[in-house]
């Protein structure tokens, strides 16, 4: 394994990286959350402030690579 490791630093990078790894493998990504609560940090480190998001219901996220169908 190469030592050219890239560390993901943002949510969009994480999502893109995951999708890129799964594309072409008939992959489908589905998330289903009930009563989701998220603490969104303003930055990294111990002193980061957080915004608290709460979804009082269901959040569904689905993706599918339409090119592989």
DSSP file (Angstrom, degrees, kcal/mol; ACC not computed):
  #  RESIDUE AA STRUCTURE BP1 BP2  ACC     N-H-->O    O-->H-N    N-H-->O    O-->H-N    TCO  KAPPA ALPHA  PHI   PSI    X-CA   Y-CA   Z-CA
    1    1 A X              0   0    0      0, 0.0     2,-0.0     0, 0.0     0, 0.0   0.000 360.0 360.0 360.0 138.7    0.0    0.0    0.0
    2    2 A X        -     0   0    0      1,-0.1     3,-0.0     2,-0.1     0, 0.0  -0.311 360.0-135.4 -73.7 155.5    1.3    3.5   -0.9
    3    3 A X  S    S+     0   0    0      1,-0.2     2,-1.1     2,-0.1    -1,-0.1   0.185  77.9 107.1 -95.7  16.2    2.0    6.1    1.7
    4    4 A X        +     0   0    0      2,-0.0     2,-0.2     0, 0.0    -1,-0.2  -0.316  50.6 167.0 -87.8  51.3    0.2    8.8   -0.4
    5    5 A X        -     0   0    0     -2,-1.1     2,-0.5     1,-0.0    -2,-0.1  -0.496  24.0-154.6 -73.5 131.0   -2.7    8.8    2.0
    6    6 A X        -     0   0    0     -2,-0.2     2,-0.5     0, 0.0    -2,-0.0  -0.926   8.4-145.3-106.1 127.9   -5.1   11.7    1.6
    7    7 A X        -     0   0    0     -2,-0.5     2,-0.2     2,-0.0    -2,-0.0  -0.821  15.9-127.7 -95.7 125.7   -7.0   12.7    4.7
    8    8 A X        +     0   0    0     -2,-0.5     3,-0.1     1,-0.1    -1,-0.0  -0.504  29.0 175.3 -70.3 134.0  -10.6   13.9    4.2
    9    9 A X        +     0   0    0     -2,-0.2     2,-0.3     1,-0.1    -1,-0.1   0.489  57.9  44.6-120.3  -7.1  -11.2   17.2    5.8
   10   10 A X  S  > S-     0   0    0      1,-0.1     4,-1.9     0, 0.0     5,-0.1  -0.945  77.2-117.9-136.9 158.6  -14.8   18.1    4.8
   11   11 A X  H  > S+     0   0    0     -2,-0.3     4,-2.5     1,-0.2     5,-0.2   0.901 114.9  53.3 -61.3 -42.6  -18.2   16.4    4.5
   12   12 A X  H  > S+     0   0    0      1,-0.2     4,-2.7     2,-0.2     5,-0.2   0.909 107.9  50.8 -61.2 -39.1  -18.3   16.9    0.7
   13   13 A X  H  > S+     0   0    0      2,-0.2     4,-2.7     1,-0.2    -1,-0.2   0.908 110.3  50.3 -61.4 -41.1  -14.9   15.3    0.3
   14   14 A X  H  X S+     0   0    0     -4,-1.9     4,-2.4     2,-0.2    -2,-0.2   0.936 112.8  45.2 -62.4 -47.3  -16.1   12.4    2.4
   15   15 A X  H  X S+     0   0    0     -4,-2.5     4,-2.5     2,-0.2     5,-0.2   0.923 115.4  46.7 -63.7 -45.0  -19.2   11.9    0.2
   16   16 A X  H  X S+     0   0    0     -4,-2.7     4,-2.8    -5,-0.2    -2,-0.2   0.918 112.7  50.1 -63.9 -43.7  -17.3   12.3   -3.0
   17   17 A X  H  X S+     0   0    0     -4,-2.7     4,-1.8    -5,-0.2    -2,-0.2   0.906 112.1  47.0 -61.8 -43.2  -14.6    9.9   -1.9
   18   18 A X  H  X S+     0   0    0     -4,-2.4     4,-1.5     2,-0.2    -2,-0.2   0.931 114.2  46.9 -64.9 -45.8  -17.1    7.2   -0.9
   19   19 A X  H  X S+     0   0    0     -4,-2.5     4,-2.1     1,-0.2    -2,-0.2   0.911 110.3  53.2 -63.7 -42.0  -19.1    7.6   -4.1
   20   20 A X  H  < S+     0   0    0     -4,-2.8    -1,-0.2     1,-0.2    -2,-0.2   0.882 108.8  50.3 -60.0 -38.5  -15.9    7.4   -6.2
   21   21 A X  H  < S+     0   0    0     -4,-1.8    -1,-0.2     1,-0.2    -2,-0.2   0.837 117.4  39.4 -67.7 -32.7  -14.9    4.2   -4.5
   22   22 A X  H ><>S+     0   0    0     -4,-1.5     3,-1.7    -3,-0.2     5,-0.7   0.662  87.2 110.5 -94.4 -18.0  -18.3    2.6   -5.1
   23   23 A X  T 3<5S+     0   0    0     -4,-2.1     5,-0.1     1,-0.3    -3,-0.0  -0.292  81.5  23.8 -61.0 139.7  -19.0    3.8   -8.6
   24   24 A X  T 3 5S+     0   0    0      3,-0.1    -1,-0.3    41,-0.0    -2,-0.1   0.483 101.4  89.5  84.5   2.3  -18.9    1.1  -11.2
   25   25 A X  T < 5S-     0   0    0     -3,-1.7    -2,-0.1     2,-0.0     3,-0.1   0.013 109.1-102.8-116.3  25.4  -19.6   -1.6   -8.7
   26   26 A X  T   5 +     0   0    0      1,-0.2     2,-0.2    39,-0.1    -3,-0.1   0.881  67.8 172.3  53.0  40.2  -23.4   -1.5   -9.0
   27   27 A X      < -     0   0    0     -5,-0.7    38,-0.9    -8,-0.1     2,-0.4  -0.482  24.1-172.0 -84.7 149.2  -23.3    0.4   -5.7
   28   28 A X  E     -A   64   0A   0     -2,-0.2     2,-0.5    36,-0.2    36,-0.2  -0.989   9.0-155.7-137.4 130.5  -26.2    2.1   -4.0
   29   29 A X  E     +A   63   0A   0     34,-1.0    34,-2.0    -2,-0.4     2,-0.4  -0.934  18.1 173.5-109.5 122.7  -25.8    4.3   -0.9
   30   30 A X  E     -A   62   0A   0     -2,-0.5     2,-0.4    32,-0.2    32,-0.2  -0.996   9.5-175.1-132.5 129.2  -28.9    4.7    1.3
   31   31 A X  E     -A   61   0A   0     30,-2.7    30,-2.0    -2,-0.4     2,-0.4  -0.972   1.7-176.8-119.9 138.3  -29.1    6.5    4.7
   32   32 A X  E     +A   60   0A   0     -2,-0.4     2,-0.4    28,-0.2    28,-0.2  -0.959   6.5 175.7-138.0 117.1  -32.2    6.4    6.8
   33   33 A X  E     -A   59   0A   0     26,-2.1    26,-1.9    -2,-0.4     2,-0.5  -0.963  16.0-157.3-123.3 139.0  -32.3    8.4   10.1
   34   34 A X  E    S-A   58   0A   0     -2,-0.4    24,-0.2     1,-0.2    22,-0.1  -0.972  81.0  -5.4-112.5 130.6  -35.2    8.9   12.5
   35   35 A X  E    S-     0   0A   0     22,-2.8     2,-0.2    -2,-0.5    -1,-0.2   0.959  88.1-160.3  52.7  60.5  -35.1   11.9   14.8
   36   36 A X  E     -A   55   0A   0     19,-0.6    19,-3.1    21,-0.3     2,-0.4  -0.507  14.8-172.8 -76.5 134.5  -31.7   12.9   13.7
   37   37 A X  E     -A   54   0A   0     -2,-0.2     2,-0.4    17,-0.2    17,-0.2  -0.999   6.5-179.5-128.6 129.1  -29.6   15.2   15.9
   38   38 A X  E     -A   53   0A   0     15,-2.7    15,-3.0    -2,-0.4     2,-0.7  -0.990  23.0-150.2-132.3 135.1  -26.2   16.6   14.6
   39   39 A X  E     -A   52   0A   0     -2,-0.4     2,-0.7    13,-0.2    13,-0.2  -0.912  21.2-158.7-101.6 106.9  -23.7   18.9   16.3
   40   40 A X  E     -A   51   0A   0     11,-3.2    11,-2.5    -2,-0.7     2,-0.1  -0.776  11.3-139.2 -92.0 116.3  -22.1   20.8   13.4
   41   41 A X  E     -A   50   0A   0     -2,-0.7     9,-0.2     9,-0.2     3,-0.1  -0.427   8.6-141.9 -77.1 149.4  -18.7   22.1   14.4
   42   42 A X  S    S-     0   0    0      7,-2.6     2,-0.3     1,-0.1    -1,-0.1   0.613  80.2 -34.1 -79.9 -13.3  -17.5   25.6   13.3
   43   43 A X  S    S-     0   0    0      6,-0.3     2,-0.2     2,-0.1    -1,-0.1  -0.947  80.6 -63.0-179.0-167.1  -14.0   24.2   12.8
   44   44 A X  S    S+     0   0    0     -2,-0.3     3,-0.2    -3,-0.1     2,-0.1  -0.625  80.1  53.3 -99.7 162.4  -11.5   21.7   14.1
   45   45 A X  S >  S-     0   0    0     -2,-0.2     3,-1.2     1,-0.2    -2,-0.1  -0.250  94.3 -66.8 103.5 169.2  -10.0   21.6   17.5
   46   46 A X  T 3  S+     0   0    0      1,-0.2    -1,-0.2    -2,-0.1    -2,-0.0   0.779 125.5  54.7 -66.1 -29.2  -11.1   21.7   21.1
   47   47 A X  T 3  S+     0   0    0     -3,-0.2    -1,-0.2     2,-0.0     2,-0.1   0.260  75.5 131.0 -93.8  12.7  -12.5   25.2   21.0
   48   48 A X    <   -     0   0    0     -3,-1.2     2,-0.2    -5,-0.1    -3,-0.1  -0.426  52.6-134.6 -67.4 136.9  -14.8   24.8   18.1
   49   49 A X        -     0   0    0     -2,-0.1    -7,-2.6     1,-0.0     2,-0.4  -0.556  20.1-140.7 -85.0 157.8  -18.3   26.0   18.6
   50   50 A X  E     -A   41   0A   0     -9,-0.2     2,-0.5    -2,-0.2    -9,-0.2  -0.965  10.2-151.9-127.2 138.8  -21.2   23.8   17.5
   51   51 A X  E     -A   40   0A   0    -11,-2.5   -11,-3.2    -2,-0.4     2,-0.6  -0.914  23.7-140.1 -99.8 132.5  -24.6   24.5   15.9
   52   52 A X  E     -A   39   0A   0     -2,-0.5     2,-0.4   -13,-0.2   -13,-0.2  -0.850  17.4-169.5-101.6 120.3  -27.1   21.9   16.9
   53   53 A X  E     -A   38   0A   0    -15,-3.0   -15,-2.7    -2,-0.6     2,-0.4  -0.885   2.5-172.8-107.3 136.5  -29.4   20.6   14.1
   54   54 A X  E     -A   37   0A   0     -2,-0.4     2,-0.6   -17,-0.2   -17,-0.2  -0.994  10.4-162.4-133.8 127.7  -32.5   18.5   14.9
   55   55 A X  E     -A   36   0A   0    -19,-3.1     2,-1.6    -2,-0.4   -19,-0.6  -0.938   6.2-159.5-109.8 112.2  -34.8   16.8   12.4
   56   56 A X  E    S+     0   0A   0     -2,-0.6     2,-0.3   -21,-0.2   -19,-0.0  -0.508  73.1  22.7 -89.8  67.8  -38.1   15.8   14.0
   57   57 A X  E    S-     0   0A   0     -2,-1.6   -22,-2.8   -21,-0.1     2,-0.4  -0.901 106.0 -39.7 172.2-144.7  -39.0   13.2   11.4
   58   58 A X  E     -A   34   0A   0     -2,-0.3     2,-0.5   -24,-0.2   -24,-0.2  -0.940  37.2-165.0-119.1 134.2  -37.2   11.1    8.8
   59   59 A X  E     -A   33   0A   0    -26,-1.9   -26,-2.1    -2,-0.4     2,-0.4  -0.981  11.6-174.6-115.7 121.9  -34.3   12.0    6.6
   60   60 A X  E     -A   32   0A   0     -2,-0.5     2,-0.4   -28,-0.2   -28,-0.2  -0.969   6.4-177.0-119.9 131.5  -33.6    9.7    3.7
   61   61 A X  E     +A   31   0A   0    -30,-2.0   -30,-2.7    -2,-0.4     2,-0.4  -0.994   9.8 174.0-126.5 124.0  -30.6   10.1    1.3
   62   62 A X  E     -A   30   0A   0     -2,-0.4     2,-0.3   -32,-0.2   -32,-0.2  -0.981   7.0-178.8-131.2 142.7  -30.3    7.7   -1.6
   63   63 A X  E     +A   29   0A   0    -34,-2.0   -34,-1.0    -2,-0.4     2,-0.3  -0.974   1.4 178.5-135.5 153.8  -27.9    7.6   -4.5
   64   64 A X  E     -A   28   0A   0     -2,-0.3     2,-1.1   -36,-0.2   -36,-0.2  -0.966  33.0-122.6-153.2 137.8  -27.6    5.2   -7.4
   65   65 A X    >   -     0   0    0    -38,-0.9     3,-1.5    -2,-0.3     4,-0.2  -0.723  24.3-170.5 -83.7 100.6  -25.2    5.2  -10.3
   66   66 A X  G >  S+     0   0    0     -2,-1.1     3,-0.9     1,-0.3    -1,-0.2   0.695  79.1  68.2 -68.5 -17.6  -27.6    5.4  -13.3
   67   67 A X  G 3  S+     0   0    0      1,-0.2    -1,-0.3     2,-0.1    -2,-0.1   0.681  96.0  53.8 -73.6 -17.3  -24.7    4.7  -15.7
   68   68 A X  G <         0   0    0     -3,-1.5    -1,-0.2     1,-0.2    -2,-0.2   0.391 360.0 360.0 -98.6   3.7  -24.2    1.2  -14.4
   69   69 A X    <         0   0    0     -3,-0.9    -1,-0.2    -4,-0.2    -2,-0.1   0.473 360.0 360.0 -86.6 360.0  -27.9    0.1  -15.0
